[in-house]
Amino acid sequence: MNFINIILLGFLQGLTEFFPISSSGHLMIGKILLGINSYGSSVDIVLHLGTLLSILIFWKKDLKIEIRDFKRGDRKLFFTIFVACLPAIFVGFFLNDKIENYFFNIDYENSFPNFLIFNYIAMFFFIFITKYFHKNNKTDIIYIHAFIIGLMQCIAFMPGISRSGITILAALMLGYSFRKAIKFSFYLAIPILMFAGFKLLLDNFNTFTFDMYLSSILALGFVASFIFGYIILHFLDVIIKNKKFWLFSFYCLLISILLLVYNYGF
């Protein structure tokens, strides 16, 4: 992997993280097309951390308000996010190696795995039905609903299943407004990605310390994904206001068709 490759992957991550089209799926597609089959999920985690920084900066005013409320004793949001994170923490601790080996440590030899095609077809249906939930008005997420949303988030460990898309859909089906669903989905990403980044640093501290080339590549990818992610967040806000979120379903369908054609030539 070279500097051009990591910039391209950073662009893909920034472009797709906040849209319901699975950034991990696009990173897998990008790595297969570029012939990158090393580093496992390390590249994915670093690129996700770049878009995490874009969330923190883009929504810094909202986060400051939430932190102020927390200091004043209103800790409901903190506890709902904690409850929603529990399923992903369990999966991360007990199934991480299996997920890593099955989805990230395999050389697909210039063909795309069938699960990726199936997952994009599933996302077509998941995102399409969000068009019917624009009249939702609930904003106060209760704990049992937070746990359900967290369970749905675990499905997104599979590349091709959008974490934001599946959690937003879950919140919508539970009656919450679009803006609340999206904000909670992105807030939920903060502790998950921080935990993944911390674990990655602990597991690979010596490698990052002594392999300056790898460290430079990952640092460049982090910056690229942050810049592109921050730009895309502005477009997402416009899309939500215009109630066009569901149109991404057709993009997911297109991706699944293209992958089928690429693999099987029909």
N, C-alpha and C positions, 0 to 999 in steps of 0.2 A: 504494500500500500504506500502511495506517495502523497505529496501535498495536494496535488490536483484532485486525487481521489477523495481525500478527506474533506476538501472544500465542497465537492459535489454532494457527498453524503451529508455534510452540514446544511447545505441548501435543501436537500430532500427532507431532513429532519425539521428544519424551521418551517418549511412550506406545509408539511403534513401533520405536525404535532397537534395543532389546534383545530384542524378540520377533522370530521369524523371518518377519516379514510385510512387510519392506521399508519402511524409513522414507522413502527417496527416492521410492518409489512413492506413499506416502501424501501426501508433500509435493507431488508433482505433482498428485494428485487435489485436494488442498486449494487449490492455486494456481489450478487450472482452475475450480473451483467458486466461488472468491472473485474470479475475473477478474483475477488477477495474472499478467502476462506480461512483466515487466521484471526486471532485475538478474541474469538468467541463473542460474548455479549459485551465485552469491555468497551468497544467503540460505541455501541448503542447506548450504554449507560452514560458515557461522557457527553454524547450529543444530546441526550435527554436532559442532562444537567444544564447544558447551554440554554435550552428552551425554558427550563425551570427559572433561570435567572431572568429571562425575558418576562415571565409571569410576575415575578417579584417586583420588577421595575414598572411594568405596565400598570399593575394594580396596586402600586405602593400607597396611594391615598386610601383605598379601601382597606388595605392591610393595616395601615396606621390606625384607622378607626376601630378595627377589630381588636388590635393590641390595646388600645386605650380602654375599650369596653372590658377586655379581659382583666386589666389592672384594677378596674372599678368593681370587679366582682361578677360581671356577666360572662360566664365561662361556657355557656351552652354550645357555641360553635366549636370550641376546643374539644369538648367531650363528644360531640357528634362526629367530628372528624376522627377522633381516636377510635370510636366504636366502628366506624366505617373502615378503618385501616386494619382492624384485627384479622379479617380473613386473609388479606394480602400478606400480613406479617407471618401468619401460620404457613401459608404456601411458600413464602420466601425462605423460611427456616427449614422446612421439612421436604420440600419438593424442588428446591432450586437446582440441585445437581441434575436431576432428571430432566427438568425443563431446559437447562443449559445443553445437555448432551443431545436431546431430541431435536431441539429447534435451532441451536446456534453452533454446534460443533460438528456439523455434517457438511461434507463437500457435495453439493448437488449437481456438479459437473454440467454447468450451463443449462440445466433444466430447473423448472420451478416445482416445489413440492405440492402434491395434490391438496394438502390441508390448506395451503395459502389460497388456492383457487376456491375451495369450498368456503373458507372464511370470508372472502370478499363477496361471494354470492349471499351469504348470511347477512353481511353488513348492508347489502342493498335493501333487503327487507326491513332490517332494524331501523335504518335511517329514513326509509320512505314513510314509515308509519308515524314518524314524529310530526308530520304535517297536520295531524289531526288533534294535536294537543296545545294549540296556541291560546286556548281560552282558559287554561289552568291559572289559578290564582293563589294557591297555597305557597307560603314562604317560610314557615317555621318547621324545619325538619325534625321529626321525632326520632328517638334512638333506634327503634325497631326498623324504621325506614332507612336510617343511615346504615345499619348492618346489612340490609338487603342490597342497597346500592354498593356496599363494599364487597358483597359476595359476587355481584355481577362484574365488578372490576377485575376479579380473579380470572375471568374468561379471557381478558385482554393480555394475559401472559402469552397467549398464542399470537404470533405474527399474523396480521391480516384482520384481527379483531381490534377495532379502535377503542382504546381505554376511555377517551372522552365521549365517543359515540355511545358506547354501551352503558356508561354511568348516567349520561344525560337522558337516554331513553328510559332507564330504570326510574329516575326521578320524575320524569314526565308521566309515566304510567302510574306513579304513586300520587299524582295530582299536583305536583309543584310547578310553578311558573317556569317559563323558558329561561329567563335571566337567573333565577335562583338555581335551577338545575345546572346551568353552565358554570356559574360561580362556584357552586359546591364541588362540581367535578374537578375544576382546576385547583381549588383549595386542597382537595383530596390528593392531588398529585404532589404537593409540596413535601409532606413527610415521607411519602413512598419513595420519591426520587432522592431525597436527602439520605434516607437509610441505604438505598442501593448504592449511592455514591460513596458513602462512608465505608460500606462493606467492600466495595471495589478497591478503595484506597488501602484498606487494611490487608486485603488478600494479595495486592500487587505492589506493596510499598517498595520493596527492593528493586523490582523491575522498573518502576517509574523513576526511581532515584538514580539508577546506573545506566539505563537505556535512554540517553538524551534524545535520540532520534524518535523513538516511540513517544516520549513525553512531548516533544515538539509537535508531532502530528496530532496527538490528542488535544493539545492546547489549541491548535489552530481549528480543529473541528468544533471545540467548545465555543470559540469566538464566532465561527461561521454560523452555527446553529442558533446562537443567541441573537445575532444581528437579523438573520432572516426570520426567526420566530417573532421578534419584536415588531417587525414590519407587518407580518401576517396578522397579528392580533388586532391591528387597526382595521383590516379588511373584515375580520370575523365580527367585529362590533357592528359594522354596516350590514352584514348578511343577516344577523340576528334581528336587527331593527326592521329589515324588509321581509322577515319571515321566509327566508329562502334556504334555511338549513337543510330541509328535506331533499333539495336538489342534488346534494352530494351522493345520494343513493345511486343515481345514474352513473356517476363517476366510478363508484365501487363495482357496479355491474359491468362497465366498460373494461375496467382492470381485469376482472375475472375472465371476460371473453378474450382479451388480448393474451392473458397467460395460457388459456386453453389453446389458442391458435399457435402460440410460441412452442408449446410442448408437443402438441399433437398434429399441427398443420391443417386444422379444419376450421 
